Amino acid sequence: MLRPVPHISPAELAAGQRDLVKDLAWASLAGSFSGGVILVAFALALGATPLQIGLLAAIPFIAQAAQLPATLLIERVRQRRRIGVLAVTAARVLILLTAVLPFLTEPSLALQLLIAAQLAIAALNAVGGCAVNSWLHQLIPPRELGSFFSRRLFFGTTLACIGTLAAGTLIDRVPAAASLQPYALVFALAALAGFVSSFYLGRAPEPVMPDAGPEVGLRERFRQPFRDRNFRRLLVFLAAWTIASNLAAPFLTVYLMEQRGYAVATVTSLWVTSQLANALTLYLWGRLSDRFSNKAVLAVALPVHFTCILALVFADAVTDAGWQLGLLYAIHFVMGIATGGIGLATGNLGLKLAPQGQGTAYLAAIGLASAVSGGIAPIAAGALAGAFQAAELSAVVRWATPLSWGEMAVVSFAHWEFLFAISALFGLYVMHALSRIDEGSEVSERQVVQEFALEAWRSLNSLSSVAGALGSLFPFERLTERRKWWRERQPRGAP
């Protein structure tokens, strides 16, 4: 049971891909009940400080260091499915045990046990993830990476949205006297969903591991990815992106709940808005990454993401509470579109640039880079948030006449907004690091944007008869065809 098989037929491969889609869907449901907004809300209810919130956000990245011994275990045992299923199932047993924490009478003790449990859960997930990533690197044909992962992430995101909304609504509707008890229920549901995920993960076939060459030590094995110049540039880019994103993302929930005063249900609805936008566009991003390149997708999605992060700083400019919440929904929606492309393209890029037969070491190097950068960024951001707690920076325009005077704040930073501004500024280096990666043929960002719009329009055509009628009256595909024809007709050097 759970052993590799020497041959996988096309039918078995297709069935395995369906099982892997179901695996991530149920795993995402488990994560929505036990992580993200719900985990941060539970920690805040226990009295967590900004530094402790940063530590909770850093733990999944710090635990990636467990991939180092995991690679040796995988190479020796050579049964990635067994290692992956057992590791993630053990993590879900620990999630079930965290359902006891809301009933402890000492909040400080419950918070300490929560942090310890999250560290153990993240370490087990890192070992399982190392095995599963190496397994999928060999199982999924390179030409199908974009479509497979977009389909997998779509269903995962959909179930995560449903779970997060349900958990947020349940927590908000419980009387204040029993405010922590609903967390016990959602953690138990998370564990049950995780066990279903383990079942489907164990059904997917695993091919026999290829021989990676002569047996070498851990140090020599991990030197290979860092000697590869192009892969080394990829590691720098991924580390920079992890730092930039984790300076802001872990504290967005805290910002919305503490600084903006929104309830858990409202915060979860904002998160779901982002994830729905993510799910609705994953298929489009997957087709674009297969047709063009992952680097081209990132060149479009990354600036949009950092623009949304910076837009959070200016949310105060909208004084009406209703319009301000509407602006936050719009920011989350656009950010969800961008993060869908980023998540898909970064994952595909690592799988694409890792040589066949050496996926374990190369993908573990990505985990190591994420562990270092993702472990540092949230903790540093939490410390900065504590320093910025009573600080404010304003740019003021003042005018005066002999009869009157006045002033107006153009922009104002306070507390968590400093982190958003720093994250957006660090995004400039992320774009520079991306430009140094060689993925093959280069595609312009304009072409990716055009194709994204065309793919979205085609999707609308298939969903709406009104959109189909408009498309027949004004076929946007003709615009790009006309431009290509005109460029070919232009003489060389003509404007």
C-alpha positions, -999 to 999 in steps of 0.1 A, spaced: 0 0 0 12 35 -9 42 20 -28 54 34 -62 44 17 -94 67 10 -123 41 20 -150 12 45 -150 -13 43 -179 -29 75 -193 -62 65 -176 -45 60 -142 -27 94 -147 -60 111 -154 -77 95 -124 -47 104 -103 -49 140 -113 -86 141 -103 -77 126 -69 -50 153 -65 -75 180 -73 -99 166 -46 -69 164 -22 -61 201 -25 -98 210 -23 -103 193 10 -69 204 23 -79 240 15 -111 235 34 -91 223 64 -68 253 61 -97 277 60 -110 264 93 -77 262 111 -55 289 95 -55 323 79 -81 347 92 -94 322 117 -60 315 133 -52 352 136 -86 360 151 -82 331 176 -47 344 185 -60 380 190 -88 366 212 -61 350 234 -43 384 236 -15 379 211 9 408 206 20 420 171 53 401 176 34 369 184 12 374 153 44 378 133 58 346 148 27 327 139 30 339 103 67 330 103 63 295 116 52 279 83 83 294 66 107 285 94 94 250 94 105 247 57 140 239 71 126 205 78 128 198 41 166 194 45 165 161 64 133 152 44 153 151 12 177 125 27 147 105 40 131 106 5 162 95 -12 168 66 12 132 54 15 122 63 -21 85 62 -13 73 97 -16 36 89 -14 39 70 19 61 98 34 37 125 22 5 109 33 18 99 68 33 133 74 3 154 65 -20 130 83 0 134 115 -2 172 111 -40 169 109 -41 148 141 -24 177 159 -50 201 144 -76 180 160 -58 183 194 -58 221 191 -96 219 195 -89 215 232 -72 250 235 -104 271 236 -114 254 268 -82 262 287 -88 288 315 -54 305 310 -53 324 277 -15 329 279 -10 291 283 -34 284 254 -15 309 232 19 292 240 5 258 232 -10 272 200 24 285 188 40 251 197 13 232 179 16 254 148 54 248 148 49 210 149 21 211 123 41 233 99 72 210 102 51 179 94 35 197 64 70 207 52 82 171 52 50 160 34 52 189 10 88 181 1 77 145 -8 46 156 -26 64 183 -47 90 158 -58 63 133 -66 42 158 -87 73 171 -104 78 136 -119 41 127 -123 26 157 -141 39 163 -177 55 198 -181 31 208 -209 1 202 -185 15 221 -154 -5 253 -160 -38 237 -167 -34 211 -139 -24 235 -112 -50 261 -122 -77 234 -120 -64 222 -86 -61 257 -72 -96 266 -85 -114 239 -65 -91 245 -35 -99 282 -35 -136 276 -39 -139 253 -9 -116 276 12 -140 305 5 -170 284 17 -152 273 48 -138 307 57 -173 324 54 -189 296 74 -163 298 102 -164 336 103 -202 337 105 -202 310 132 -177 328 154 -195 362 151 -229 348 160 -218 331 193 -226 351 225 -197 369 241 -197 346 271 -188 316 249 -166 335 224 -138 310 223 -159 278 221 -167 280 183 -129 278 176 -130 243 190 -157 233 165 -139 248 135 -106 232 145 -123 198 147 -139 203 113 -105 213 99 -90 180 111 -119 160 95 -115 178 62 -78 171 64 -84 134 68 -105 133 37 -77 151 19 -52 125 30 -75 98 16 -75 113 -18 -38 120 -17 -31 83 -10 -51 72 -40 -30 91 -66 -3 69 -83 34 75 -76 60 66 -103 92 49 -93 118 75 -85 145 79 -111 181 74 -102 196 108 -94 232 95 -100 258 85 -75 248 88 -38 262 121 -24 260 138 10 235 164 20 260 193 15 269 183 -20 233 176 -29 223 211 -20 252 227 -37 238 217 -71 209 242 -72 230 270 -60 257 263 -86 230 267 -113 232 304 -121 197 307 -135 182 287 -107 201 308 -82 185 339 -96 151 322 -92 159 316 -55 168 353 -51 136 363 -67 114 339 -46 132 351 -14 126 387 -23 89 381 -31 84 361 1 99 390 21 78 417 4 46 398 7 51 388 43 58 423 55 21 431 49 -1 400 43 1 384 78 -11 417 94 -39 426 70 -64 407 92 -51 425 123 -53 459 105 -89 453 95 -100 441 129 -81 464 152 -74 496 133 -106 495 112 -128 478 138 -144 453 114 -160 421 128 -146 386 120 -174 380 95 -166 412 76 -129 403 75 -136 368 62 -159 382 35 -131 405 24 -108 375 23 -134 355 4 -138 383 -22 -100 381 -28 -101 343 -31 -131 343 -54 -113 367 -78 -84 343 -75 -105 313 -84 -123 330 -113 -91 339 -130 -68 309 -122 -79 292 -154 -70 323 -174 -36 326 -158 -30 288 -164 -37 291 -201 -15 322 -203 14 305 -185 12 275 -208 9 297 -240 35 323 -231 57 321 -200 54 322 -162 78 352 -162 55 372 -184 25 364 -161 46 376 -131 56 408 -149 19 417 -151 6 403 -118 33 416 -94 29 453 -101 -8 450 -97 -4 433 -63 20 459 -49 -2 487 -62 -31 472 -42 -9 469 -11 0 506 -15 -37 515 -20 -45 503 15 -24 532 28 -48 557 11 -80 540 23 -83 568 50 -89 593 22 -124 580 19 -142 593 49 -176 577 44 -177 543 61 -197 526 34 -176 539 5 -144 530 25 -156 494 29 -165 493 -8 -130 505 -16 -115 477 5 -137 451 -13 -124 465 -47 -88 463 -35 -92 428 -23 -109 417 -56 -81 431 -77 -54 417 -53 -70 383 -56 -67 384 -94 -30 393 -91 -21 368 -64 -38 340 -84 -13 346 -113 16 350 -89 9 318 -70 5 298 -101 35 312 -120 59 310 -91 50 274 -85 53 265 -122 86 284 -125 102 263 -98 90 231 -113 100 241 -148 136 252 -140 143 222 -118 161 195 -139 143 162 -143 156 136 -118 169 162 -94 135 177 -84 138 168 -47 170 188 -41 160 217 -63 125 221 -49 139 217 -14 163 246 -21 132 267 -29 117 256 4 150 266 22 150 301 5 113 305 16 122 293 51 149 319 56 131 349 40 96 340 52 109 334 87 126 368 90 100 390 73 69 385 96 89 386 128 107 418 117 74 433 106 58 424 139 87 442 157 83 472 134 45 473 140 52 475 178 76 504 172 51 521 148 21 516 172 20 552 184 37 567 153 21 587 125 36 603 94 16 629 75 21 650 44 2 683 49 -6 710 24 -11 744 41 -23 776 27 -26 811 43 -40 845 33 -42 877 53 -78 869 62 -77 830 67 -55 800 67 -61 762 65 -43 729 60 -51 695 45 -34 661 50 -26 647 16 -15 613 29 -12 599 65 5 567 76 -3 551 110 7 519 126 1 490 102 0 513 71 38 517 75 42 480 68 20 483 36 42 511 23 74 493 31 61 462 13 51 481 -18 85 498 -20 103 465 -16 83 453 -46 106 474 -68 135 450 -60 112 420 -66 106 432 -101 144 437 -107 151 402 -94 124 388 -118 140 405 -148 173 386 -143 156 351 -146 159 333 -180 129 312 -187 133 310 -225 114 331 -250 104 366 -237 69 379 -241 59 416 -236 36 425 -207 12 442 -231 6 409 -250 -1 391 -217 -26 418 -207 -43 417 -241 -46 379 -241 -59 380 -205 -86 404 -215 -95 383 -246 -96 351 -225 -119 368 -200 -141 381 -228 -144 346 -243 -154 333 -208 -181 359 -207 -193 349 -241 -197 313 -230 -216 324 -199 -239 352 -211 -260 355 -242 -258 393 -238 -220 392 -238 -222 369 -268 -243 395 -287 -219 423 -278 -190 402 -288 -205 396 -323 -211 434 -327 -176 443 -315 -151 415 -319 -121 425 -298 -99 398 -314 -100 419 -346 -81 447 -328 -50 426 -322 -52 410 -356 -55 445 -372 -25 457 -352 -4 428 -363 -13 432 -399 -5 470 -397 29 464 -381 38 439 -409 28 465 -435 48 493 -420 83 499 -436 113 494 -413 120 525 -392 86 540 -397 68 553 -366 
